[in-house]
Amino acid sequence: MRILRGFGLFICLIMLTTACTLPGTTAQVVGDLPTEAQFPTETPTEPATETPMPSDTPIPTETTTATPTNTATPTNTDLPTSTFTATLTRMPSATPTSTQTFTPSPSPTPLASPTAIPTRTPNAPIINSFQSSTTSTEPGAQITLRWSVSATSARLEVVNSGGTVIEQRDVQLVGSYITNTPNSGNVVTYRLIALRNNGEVRSIITVDLAGTPVGCVSEWFFASVPLSAGCPQNDVENPSLIFQQFRNGFMFRMSLAGSVRVCAVQNDRNLYSCYDALAFTGTPPATPNAADEQVPDPLLAQVFYNELATGGFWYDIIDFATATSVTSETSWQIGEDDDRVYIQLPIGIYAFDENLTSRGAAISLVSAAP
């Protein structure tokens, strides 16, 4: 707008200068000026154009309109959300409905009252207790059994180590029984049976029988005596023993019944043979093949190199020794079972024939070394 105003003034100045330069036209210039004086009519139009500028000032009116929007915030006070919280307070009223003790409704727990089923148990036999004065004793020793049952009748059975019932008797529902264990065997079982109507229940007590049977003149030198051994036929003897372990068997030398014997055992067939103790002479027919193998003890060499086992010479069957020989004191006794001799070796107790004379007989391990 200022540019237009300046441009209009510039035109007026030009017209005024041109009017002043014309000769003799002074009156006409004055007459022409009114026409130029009309320019002020243009000037009012220019401020009119500026008057819209105040139209920009209504912007504060927008600020005034913004304030009413703030007044609209009181509408938040109109949000009686507290009324909704009031409805929330009603929700707990729903919880009391849950407190209508639907949980008590599992009053079907009285159905557990069918524990009255125990009332049925008296209809079935019950063994309340069954006891023994010991669970380990010698064969033939005295023991006491006690029991208590809830039943119509009761029966006591004695079962030997082979599973055979060797005795049975009817007994009182509450009582005791004094008896002796069998004279032989490693174990005896006492079985109590309670009966009512068509039902029965059982309870057992197992008594280990170890050591020498009652009534023997001599005592065995070991505890786990076989069923067939019976009483020892002699007191224990303790001669010197030479023992050596081989890769596939073992050998030993000892004195028995006035003679010195050398015995060899082969593991592959569980067989043994015994020979007179003789010195080895000559050149060994074989030598160890492995670094951990050793030659036999000189007192065992004659049997090892020159005697036959089942299937070949002993050095072929049991191979060479895996350890040096051991010299120690041993124990031996003869039993009632076909006069078998029981010998304590470093690796366990073995049964052989009485005089260590058998060739190719089966070896019997009685008890492994502890």
VOSENU-859282 format. One line per 3 residues: number of its first residue (from 0); their letters; for each residue x negated, y, z of C-alpha. Coordinates in steps of 0.001 Angstrom, whole numbers. Example, Ala and Ser with C-alpha at 12.3 -4.5 7.8 and 13.67 -1.06 7.14 Angstrom:
residues 2
0> as> -12300/-4500/7800 | -13670/-1060/7140
//
This chain:
residues 370
0> mri> 0/0/0 | -2858/2343/738 | -4268/1667/-2717
3> lrg> -998/2712/-4328 | -905/5829/-2172 | -4443/6773/-3151
6> fgl> -3750/6081/-6773 | -731/8416/-6705 | -2771/11203/-5105
9> fic> -5448/10715/-7731 | -2899/11223/-10537 | -1555/14339/-8815
12> lim> -5038/15853/-8678 | -5585/15225/-12351 | -2301/16878/-13256
15> ltt> -3094/19871/-11081 | -6465/20393/-12704 | -5045/20159/-16173
18> act> -2419/22715/-15314 | -4972/25166/-14075 | -7080/24990/-17256
21> lpg> -4274/25950/-19703 | -4448/29718/-20601 | -1390/31827/-20196
24> tta> 726/29131/-18916 | 828/30023/-15303 | 4667/30251/-15146
27> qvv> 5006/26928/-16832 | 2639/25310/-14443 | 4716/26445/-11513
30> gdl> 7769/25191/-13239 | 6181/21894/-13910 | 5099/21379/-10286
33> pte> 8632/20516/-9112 | 8464/17578/-11392 | 5242/16557/-9678
36> aqf> 6788/17342/-6336 | 9019/14427/-6978 | 6064/12248/-6124
39> pte> 7002/12544/-2516 | 10001/10508/-3532 | 7492/7814/-4258
42> tpt> 5808/8271/-932 | 8999/7502/994 | 9263/4384/-1000
45> epa> 5756/3437/97 | 6498/3758/3782 | 9637/1837/3030
48> tet> 7381/-869/1867 | 5473/-531/5113 | 8657/-658/7145
51> pmp> 8887/-4363/6430 | 5654/-4582/8446 | 7690/-4247/11582
54> sdt> 9364/-7319/10345 | 6218/-9072/11497 | 6786/-7736/14972
57> pip> 9855/-9895/15368 | 7236/-12532/16150 | 7585/-11553/19790
60> tet> 11227/-12380/19350 | 9982/-15899/18679 | 8243/-15825/22018
63> tta> 11518/-14845/23563 | 13149/-17786/21867 | 10376/-20004/23261
66> tpt> 11295/-19012/26769 | 14806/-20329/26387 | 13266/-23592/25403
69> nta> 11597/-23531/28771 | 14961/-22953/30274 | 15918/-26139/28593
72> tpt> 13531/-27899/30950 | 16102/-27626/33697 | 17829/-30252/31677
75> ntd> 15243/-32555/33297 | 16889/-31717/36543 | 20052/-32810/34853
78> lpt> 18477/-36242/34487 | 19931/-37731/37586 | 17650/-40687/37102
81> stf> 18116/-41014/40786 | 21497/-42344/39841 | 19647/-45124/37997
84> tat> 17636/-45814/41080 | 20918/-46130/42820 | 21760/-48839/40371
87> ltr> 18413/-50419/41230 | 19464/-50492/44814 | 22341/-52572/43630
90> mps> 19898/-55095/42212 | 18852/-56298/45639 | 22499/-57080/46038
93> atp> 21776/-59716/43400 | 19043/-61156/45576 | 21468/-61820/48372
96> tst> 23336/-63817/45792 | 20133/-65895/45503 | 20222/-66055/49267
99> qtf> 23390/-67931/48802 | 20877/-70565/49803 | 20847/-72550/46668
102> tps> 17717/-73939/48344 | 19819/-75338/51139 | 21892/-76838/48390
105> psp> 19013/-79337/48114 | 20740/-80609/51155 | 20651/-83730/48982
108> tpl> 17426/-84117/50978 | 19639/-86006/53323 | 19388/-88489/50490
111> asp> 15990/-89094/52043 | 18059/-90610/54758 | 17859/-93729/52618
114> tai> 14743/-94071/54750 | 17349/-96031/56550 | 15879/-98596/54136
117> ptr> 13588/-99441/57032 | 16708/-100930/58451 | 16292/-103438/55670
120> tpn> 12673/-104220/56552 | 13673/-106266/59559 | 15244/-108535/56966
123> api> 11733/-109081/55552 | 9023/-110787/57620 | 6310/-108536/59081
126> ins> 2879/-109418/60459 | 2216/-106824/63123 | -1297/-108032/63975
129> fqs> -3703/-110908/63309 | -7111/-110967/64988 | -10115/-113218/65617
132> stt> -12607/-113152/68475 | -15437/-113136/65889 | -16011/-112941/62161
135> ste> -19428/-114647/62169 | -20581/-117688/64130 | -22221/-121109/63846
138> pga> -20473/-124115/62313 | -18478/-125900/65013 | -18404/-122878/67327
141> qit> -15304/-121989/69365 | -13187/-118987/68359 | -9850/-117510/69466
144> lrw> -7103/-116271/67127 | -4273/-113941/68220 | -1217/-112670/66329
147> svs> 2198/-110998/66497 | 4861/-111232/63798 | 8469/-110128/63249
150> ats> 9983/-113057/61404 | 12062/-116177/61761 | 9055/-118512/61871
153> arl> 5280/-118496/61466 | 2621/-120936/60296 | -1192/-121013/60711
156> evv> -3457/-122651/58126 | -7205/-123428/58146 | -8932/-123311/54743
159> nsg> -12493/-124554/54213 | -15121/-122960/51977 | -13893/-125058/49049
162> gtv> -10386/-123563/49269 | -8757/-126714/50664 | -6234/-126493/53514
165> ieq> -7718/-128798/56152 | -5204/-127988/58900 | -1818/-126310/59302
168> rdv> 571/-125891/62222 | 3749/-124058/63181 | 3088/-121362/65768
171> qlv> 5039/-118967/67978 | 5879/-115508/66683 | 3559/-114025/69306
174> gsy> 711/-116193/70467 | -2946/-117247/70408 | -4923/-120296/69342
177> itn> -8338/-121525/70504 | -10150/-123724/67970 | -13570/-124685/66662
180> tpn> -14890/-123751/63251 | -15775/-126609/60873 | -19114/-128336/61517
183> sgn> -20302/-127663/57961 | -19836/-125051/55329 | -20735/-121398/54978
186> vvt> -17287/-119934/55614 | -13856/-120791/56989 | -10582/-118943/56381
189> yrl> -7620/-118723/58761 | -4310/-117829/57098 | -1205/-116672/59004
192> ial> 2153/-116919/57197 | 5318/-115187/58449 | 8722/-116299/57046
195> rnn> 12237/-114884/57119 | 15107/-116022/54888 | 13491/-116565/51487
198> gev> 10629/-114114/52010 | 7118/-114588/53368 | 4021/-112469/53979
201> rsi> 440/-113590/54575 | -2651/-112331/56339 | -6107/-113938/56364
204> itv> -9246/-113797/58506 | -12554/-115032/57085 | -15263/-116224/59454
207> dla> -18807/-116601/58137 | -20608/-119732/59292 | -24367/-119251/59404
210> gtp> -27229/-121142/60954 | -27294/-124546/62544 | -24017/-126415/63061
213> vgc> -22971/-127021/66647 | -24265/-130337/68010 | -27482/-130520/65968
216> vse> -30621/-131612/67781 | -32857/-129217/65808 | -32248/-125716/64542
219> wff> -32611/-124701/60922 | -35339/-122136/60245 | -32962/-120089/58050
222> asv> -29380/-118887/58398 | -27661/-119499/55041 | -27596/-123279/55325
225> pls> -25734/-125018/52444 | -22523/-126886/53113 | -24164/-130215/52357
228> agc> -27316/-129698/54430 | -25736/-130646/57748 | -28172/-130855/60634
231> pqn> -31934/-130691/60072 | -33668/-134071/60375 | -36867/-132656/61838
234> dve> -38188/-129670/63667 | -39517/-126900/61479 | -43094/-127334/60221
237> nps> -45356/-124463/59098 | -48139/-125608/56760 | -50350/-123388/54595
240> lif> -49007/-122454/51150 | -50688/-121230/47948 | -48206/-119537/45605
243> qqf> -48689/-117912/42181 | -46183/-116269/39826 | -46426/-116941/36081
246> rng> -44697/-115236/33183 | -42117/-117989/32726 | -42221/-119832/36045
249> fmf> -44255/-120316/39230 | -46545/-122831/40963 | -47353/-123666/44593
252> rms> -49523/-126032/46635 | -48751/-127258/50166 | -49096/-130166/52575
255> lag> -45998/-132315/53178 | -45654/-135636/54985 | -49421/-136169/55174
258> svr> -50190/-135432/51491 | -51108/-132304/49541 | -48903/-131622/46536
261> vca> -48961/-129168/43641 | -45570/-128270/42125 | -44778/-126252/39015
264> vqn> -41383/-124758/38057 | -40321/-123750/34546 | -37635/-121066/34300
267> drn> -36301/-121937/30842 | -34764/-125247/31970 | -34735/-124751/35746
270> lys> -36863/-127881/36186 | -39801/-128744/38412 | -42477/-131421/38692
273> cyd> -44931/-132189/41522 | -48378/-133831/41397 | -51281/-134825/43625
276> ala> -53672/-131986/44281 | -56824/-132593/42217 | -59726/-130362/41195
279> ftg> -59900/-129170/37606 | -62986/-130050/35571 | -63872/-129201/32007
282> tpp> -63158/-126240/29768 | -59735/-124564/29830 | -57882/-125317/26599
285> atp> -56331/-121849/26490 | -57110/-118344/27712 | -54885/-115340/28502
288> naa> -53717/-113368/25467 | -52499/-110203/27192 | -54288/-107696/29396
291> deq> -51811/-108258/32252 | -52225/-112048/32250 | -54490/-113990/34588
294> vpd> -55837/-117530/34797 | -54322/-119835/37435 | -55760/-120230/40920
297> pll> -58508/-122923/40813 | -56482/-125150/43156 | -53602/-125062/40634
300> aqv> -55690/-125331/37454 | -55611/-129152/37130 | -51813/-129254/36833
303> fyn> -51678/-126047/34759 | -54100/-127219/32042 | -53785/-131011/32050
306> ela> -50240/-131958/33119 | -47154/-132001/30947 | -44007/-130018/31648
309> tgg> -40720/-130647/29818 | -41599/-129558/26280 | -45384/-129266/26429
312> fwy> -48357/-128528/28655 | -47678/-126232/31560 | -49830/-123430/30133
315> dii> -47653/-123508/27001 | -44348/-123588/28915 | -44845/-121057/31732
318> dfa> -47642/-119018/30082 | -50397/-117419/32172 | -50108/-115830/35604
321> tat> -48846/-112272/36051 | -50340/-111883/39555 | -53078/-113335/41691
324> svt> -52250/-116232/43987 | -50956/-115629/47519 | -51919/-117767/50514
327> set> -49540/-117704/53481 | -47844/-119855/56092 | -44572/-121443/55047
330> swq> -41688/-123303/56723 | -39955/-126499/55687 | -37299/-128912/56996
333> ige> -35397/-131911/55687 | -31580/-131979/55698 | -28894/-134662/55709
336> ddd> -28043/-134147/52044 | -29969/-136995/50387 | -33041/-136077/52404
339> rvy> -33693/-132870/50504 | -36533/-130707/51752 | -35994/-126946/52147
342> iql> -39146/-124877/51651 | -39655/-121148/52262 | -41450/-119583/49275
345> pig> -42331/-115880/48824 | -39475/-115542/46333 | -36820/-117430/48344
348> iya> -35836/-120756/49899 | -35745/-123690/47472 | -34606/-127301/47885
351> fde> -36768/-130130/46477 | -36810/-133891/46894 | -38049/-135040/50299
354> nlt> -41621/-136019/49325 | -42132/-133685/46334 | -42421/-136626/43965
357> srg> -39766/-135994/41298 | -40698/-135415/37685 | -38424/-133068/35752
360> aai> -35878/-132655/38582 | -33584/-129634/38810 | -34723/-126826/41081
363> slv> -32225/-125440/43599 | -32390/-121874/44948 | -30814/-121822/48392
366> saa> -31475/-118246/49438 | -33246/-115427/47636 | -36045/-113612/49400
369> p> -34856/-110502/51284
//
